[in-house]
Amino acid sequence: MRNIVFPDYNKCLMNISTSIIKHYGVETKFSTLSILDKELNKNYRNVVVILVDAMGSEILKKHQAESVFLRNHQVDTLTSVFPSTTVAATTSILTAKPPVNTGWIGWLQYVKEEDRSVIFFFNKDFYDSEHEFDYNVSEKYVPVTKIYNLIEEKSGDVITKEIFPEFRVPEHKAFKDICNSVLRETKEEGKHFIYAYWDKLDTYLHEVGTESIKVKKHIQEIDNDIRDLFEELDDDSIVIITADHGQIDVEEVPLWDYSEITETFKHNPSIEARATAFFIKTGLEEQFVNNFNKHFRDSFILYKSEDFLNSKLLGDDVAHKKVKEFIGDYIAIAIDKYSFKLVNSKRGFTAQHAGLTKDEMLIPLIVYSPKK
């Protein structure tokens, strides 16, 4: 069993944003990060956040020689939110709210009105790629207010900007392109809050694992490009670098091979392969629990949905009205190397995230703050 790390909603990814919005005069009931508050109080003209998907603290430790510059500027280690996955985490940093409140929990979420598990990022059905929705499901059922709007409403002289990779901005093919765009924005007149996101490290980790040469080379690229960016920035720009989660090398479990478990399903599981929501037919709850624990007791923590909500793993706040619907009857959380393969025909992953191991949950807080 791996070391388990629970989310700390007083010292997690979300608290980067609470410090930032507080800096711009936005009220928040959530904790801020004192180490970040101190630097933001130096009143930089440009505040930049760069989120490198899956660049967890343990990933940087595995590639120490390739991440020297990044680690030399790391000022703290935070936790991700839970689940430790992009959907939940990036939504939390962009709203300054925990997943329990946003309702954005995992890659696929069951929407009762559609009777489908929806990938909110793509507005697609996870189990039926041919199905098309004639409206944006997430905008209807889980709309969010992003920190850009909060900042602009409270500090009208601040210009906010998003910088995204190739899937949204075709010319941003390399991390260097992201850094160049950040640099260009900081040179524009006025005050800026800039959020930049990079996805390729996460993709490579999924494909070839945490210790691969491909990952090692890419971390070296990121380290070099960040060093170059810092050298080019003026002294009126602060840069905060972090990750949404880490990753862990996994062995995939073909869930549908366990008929004594799957025959109890009311419909397909959802959320994530390492934080999986199960929807069980009435009267078959005991069969499900007994057989699940028979096979997976040492690898997953199985919660009843009400116990899971009471655990505050999703955060301690008013729950979104659809959260109970999203998490089903039971949720299984990975605490070891195993990951469910929810669809046998889909390609597998060498590394994954969304569980509670330190590899997935711990993220770096890296800060460039040139003002003394």
Backbone hydrogen bonds, N-H to C=O, Kabsch-Sander energy under -0.5 kcal/mol:
donor,donor_aa,acceptor,acceptor_aa,energy
2,R,335,I,-1.4
5,V,356,L,-3.1
9,Y,7,P,-0.7
11,K,8,D,-2.2
13,L,79,T,-1.6
15,N,12,C,-1.1
16,I,12,C,-0.6
16,I,13,L,-1.4
17,S,13,L,-0.8
17,S,14,M,-0.5
18,T,14,M,-1.7
19,S,15,N,-1.9
20,I,16,I,-1.8
21,I,17,S,-3.1
22,K,18,T,-1.9
23,H,19,S,-2.0
24,Y,20,I,-1.4
25,G,22,K,-1.8
26,V,21,I,-3.1
33,L,15,N,-0.6
34,S,32,T,-0.7
36,L,33,L,-0.7
37,D,33,L,-3.0
38,K,34,S,-2.2
39,E,35,I,-0.8
40,L,36,L,-2.8
41,N,37,D,-1.9
42,K,39,E,-1.6
43,N,40,L,-1.9
45,R,236,D,-0.9
46,N,236,D,-2.3
47,V,192,H,-2.6
48,V,46,N,-0.5
48,V,238,I,-2.6
49,V,194,I,-3.1
50,I,240,I,-3.0
51,L,49,V,-0.5
51,L,196,A,-3.0
52,V,50,I,-0.6
52,V,242,T,-2.6
53,D,51,L,-0.7
53,D,198,W,-2.8
55,M,52,V,-2.0
56,G,54,A,-2.1
57,S,362,L,-1.5
60,L,56,G,-1.9
61,K,57,S,-1.9
62,K,58,E,-1.8
63,H,59,I,-1.0
64,Q,61,K,-0.9
67,S,63,H,-0.9
67,S,64,Q,-0.7
68,V,65,A,-0.5
71,R,67,S,-2.7
72,N,68,V,-2.1
73,H,69,F,-0.9
73,H,70,L,-0.9
74,Q,71,R,-1.0
75,V,365,L,-2.9
76,D,365,L,-1.3
78,L,363,I,-2.9
79,T,11,K,-1.6
80,S,361,M,-2.3
85,T,83,P,-2.3
89,A,85,T,-2.9
90,T,86,T,-2.5
91,T,86,T,-0.5
91,T,87,V,-1.1
92,S,88,A,-1.7
93,I,89,A,-2.3
94,L,90,T,-1.6
95,T,91,T,-0.6
95,T,92,S,-0.7
96,A,92,S,-2.4
97,K,92,S,-0.7
100,V,314,L,-2.4
101,N,98,P,-1.4
102,T,98,P,-1.9
103,G,99,P,-2.6
105,I,103,G,-0.9
107,W,271,I,-0.7
108,L,271,I,-1.7
109,Q,118,V,-2.2
111,V,116,R,-2.9
112,K,110,Y,-0.6
114,E,111,V,-1.1
115,D,111,V,-1.8
116,R,111,V,-1.3
118,V,109,Q,-2.8
118,V,116,R,-0.7
119,I,124,K,-3.7
120,F,118,V,-1.0
122,F,119,I,-0.9
123,N,119,I,-2.0
124,K,119,I,-1.3
125,D,128,D,-0.5
125,D,131,H,-0.5
126,F,117,S,-2.8
126,F,124,K,-0.5
131,H,128,D,-1.4
133,F,123,N,-0.6
137,V,135,Y,-0.8
140,K,136,N,-1.4
141,Y,137,V,-2.4
142,V,138,S,-2.7
146,K,144,V,-0.5
147,I,94,L,-2.4
149,N,146,K,-0.8
150,L,146,K,-1.4
151,I,147,I,-2.9
152,E,148,Y,-2.7
153,E,149,N,-2.2
154,K,150,L,-1.7
155,S,151,I,-3.3
158,V,155,S,-2.1
159,I,157,D,-0.5
159,I,191,K,-2.9
160,T,158,V,-0.5
161,K,193,F,-2.1
163,I,195,Y,-2.6
166,E,172,H,-1.3
168,R,165,P,-2.2
169,V,165,P,-3.1
172,H,169,V,-2.5
173,K,171,E,-1.5
177,D,174,A,-0.9
178,I,174,A,-1.2
179,C,175,F,-2.2
180,N,176,K,-2.4
181,S,177,D,-2.0
182,V,178,I,-2.3
183,L,179,C,-2.6
184,R,180,N,-2.4
185,E,181,S,-2.3
186,T,182,V,-2.1
187,K,183,L,-1.0
187,K,184,R,-0.5
188,E,185,E,-1.2
191,K,157,D,-0.9
192,H,45,R,-2.2
193,F,159,I,-2.4
194,I,47,V,-2.8
195,Y,161,K,-2.7
196,A,49,V,-3.2
196,A,194,I,-0.5
197,Y,163,I,-2.4
198,W,51,L,-2.2
203,T,199,D,-1.6
204,Y,200,K,-2.7
205,L,201,L,-2.5
206,H,202,D,-2.3
207,E,203,T,-2.0
208,V,204,Y,-3.0
209,G,205,L,-2.0
212,S,209,G,-0.9
216,K,212,S,-2.3
217,K,213,I,-2.7
218,H,214,K,-1.8
219,I,215,V,-2.5
220,Q,216,K,-1.8
221,E,217,K,-2.0
222,I,218,H,-2.5
223,D,219,I,-2.7
224,N,220,Q,-2.5
225,D,221,E,-2.8
226,I,222,I,-2.5
227,R,223,D,-2.0
228,D,224,N,-2.3
229,L,225,D,-2.2
230,F,226,I,-2.7
231,E,227,R,-1.8
232,E,228,D,-1.3
232,E,229,L,-0.6
233,L,229,L,-1.7
237,S,234,D,-0.9
238,I,46,N,-2.5
239,V,368,Y,-2.0
240,I,48,V,-3.1
241,I,239,V,-0.5
241,I,366,I,-3.2
242,T,50,I,-2.2
246,G,360,E,-2.0
247,Q,359,D,-0.5
248,I,352,Q,-2.6
250,V,350,T,-2.5
251,E,337,K,-1.9
253,V,339,S,-3.1
255,L,253,V,-1.4
255,L,341,K,-0.9
256,W,341,K,-0.5
257,D,254,P,-2.2
258,Y,255,L,-1.9
259,S,257,D,-1.1
261,I,258,Y,-1.8
262,T,258,Y,-2.5
263,E,259,S,-2.3
264,T,261,I,-1.7
265,F,262,T,-1.5
266,K,279,F,-3.6
267,H,279,F,-0.8
270,S,277,A,-1.7
271,I,108,L,-3.5
272,E,270,S,-1.1
272,E,275,A,-1.2
276,T,332,A,-2.1
277,A,270,S,-2.7
278,F,330,Y,-3.2
279,F,267,H,-0.5
280,I,278,F,-0.5
281,K,264,T,-2.9
284,L,281,K,-2.2
288,F,284,L,-2.3
289,V,285,E,-2.7
290,N,286,E,-2.6
291,N,287,Q,-2.2
292,F,288,F,-2.9
293,N,289,V,-2.5
294,K,290,N,-1.7
295,H,291,N,-1.4
296,F,292,F,-2.9
297,R,293,N,-1.5
299,S,296,F,-1.4
300,F,296,F,-2.2
301,I,333,I,-2.7
302,L,300,F,-0.6
303,Y,301,I,-0.6
303,Y,331,I,-2.8
305,S,329,D,-2.4
308,F,304,K,-2.5
309,L,305,S,-2.4
310,N,306,E,-2.0
311,S,307,D,-1.2
312,K,309,L,-1.3
313,L,308,F,-0.7
315,G,312,K,-1.6
317,D,315,G,-0.9
320,H,100,V,-3.2
323,V,320,H,-1.9
326,F,322,K,-2.3
327,I,323,V,-2.2
328,G,324,K,-0.6
328,G,325,E,-0.6
329,D,278,F,-2.5
330,Y,278,F,-1.7
331,I,303,Y,-2.3
332,A,276,T,-2.6
333,I,301,I,-2.5
334,A,274,R,-2.5
335,I,299,S,-2.8
336,D,299,S,-0.8
339,S,251,E,-1.9
340,F,273,A,-2.2
341,K,253,V,-3.3
342,L,340,F,-0.9
346,K,343,V,-1.3
350,T,206,H,-3.3
351,A,206,H,-0.8
352,Q,248,I,-2.6
354,A,84,S,-1.0
356,L,334,A,-2.3
358,K,3,N,-1.9
360,E,357,T,-0.9
361,M,357,T,-2.4
362,L,358,K,-2.0
363,I,78,L,-2.6
365,L,76,D,-2.5
366,I,241,I,-2.7
366,I,364,P,-0.6
367,V,73,H,-2.1
368,Y,239,V,-2.8
369,S,367,V,-0.6
